[in-house]
Amino acid sequence: MRVLIVNTSERTGGAAIAASRLKDALIDNGVKAKMLVRTKESDNVSVAQLRQTPMLRFNFLWERGRIWLANGLSRDHLFDIDTATRGSDITRLPEFKEADVIHLHWVNQGMLSLGVLRKILASGKPVVWTMHDMWPFTGICHYAHDCQRYVGGCHDCPLLKKPGEKDLSWQVFHRKEETYKPGKMAFVACSRWLADQARQSRLLRGTRVTDIPNPISTSLFKPRDKEKVREACRLPQDKKLILFSAFRTTSPIKGLNYFAEACKLYDRRHPEMREQIAIVAVGRDAEQLQGMFTYPVYPMGYVSDEHRMADIYNACDAFLMPSLQDNLPNTIVEAMASGLPCIATAVGGIPQMIHHLENGYLAEPRQADDLCRGLEWLFTCNYSMVSKAARSFAVNEYSEHNVAMRYIEIYNQLCNTFYE
């Protein structure tokens, strides 16, 4: 069986990392898998890159420009929405022609258009689409937050400056409705929460939707000697280190302000701990966290190397994620596999991973006081027992082999249906 995995980038962002890991896991389990990307970031021969032409950049700029114009010349939410009006026709490529199954992941920002998706479906090849956010079943947004309009059909979009009955969200929703054909695609969500949201959308009625978590290398992300990795990462040996990590740390959806407020609360309640705690920040704009906390901040920047990231997890004592909305973050699974207790908000697929007070702490969203209680729990719990519980859960639920076998089952079912 030949599977072509399609994603905008090879290594940048959570979806890219998950897609790349799945490709490797499928190869390890006997599948001839390749990955097709717009942005290649390694010399891996199993990853193919779109031909680098001015059109690739034009596709990206055209779509951003259309959103900018439709949104009243405002940059607000410029990267929170996508229209899929421009994209590369991958159906002409040899990698597409030789594949038995086309497996889409995150294909936004000019990678694929809805017109190209229509061609992919017209090819007759089975298509699997792993959803890393809500965009495949909404009009234009990656996360709908409190909006439920996608259930019956998007309109009056709260992310647009001039919402209306037939605004940009309505237009794209109807284009998707014309493109999607029940029975032609199998949709996979990375969490049960996302699968539940997807099944409510009018776009996916009559379509198969299931949930499979992202895979993780539990041999790479595992407990290591803390003293050695702290030395390698140039982090202090005498502090309790709390890790905060996001692709863009200052993104409002990641809830950084609630984390900062929780630390201020904890400092007021426990001044005796002031010299013992420090923050490690990983991601773009990480240096901007300095000055937001009463504790020292060690910005590590954006880390694309998994081995270095594994060291950073092991250098820390806990992972904190105060997201306002999220799917099934790779970072939480990686941290748990490394033996870190996680303190996170009970949103999206996160409660699927964290069992409250057993392998981590679940806080109410937008509640700095509850995040503060999570810190209090962290520094008083049976750390060794919680750490072992976190590692055990990650190994049992998210190993690459287990996830690959679940996808192979879907591929076989689709191929049997399409080619019998």
Beta strands, then each sheet from edge to edge (+ up, - down):
strand 1: 2-9
strand 2: 32-39
strand 3: 47-49
strand 4: 101-104
strand 5: 127-131
strand 6: 185-189
strand 7: 208-211
strand 8: 240-248
strand 9: 277-284
strand 10: 297-301
strand 11: 318-321
strand 12: 342-345
strand 13: 360-363
sheet 1: 3+ 2+ 1+ 4+ 5+ 6+ 7+
sheet 2: 10+ 9+ 8+ 11+ 12+ 13+
end
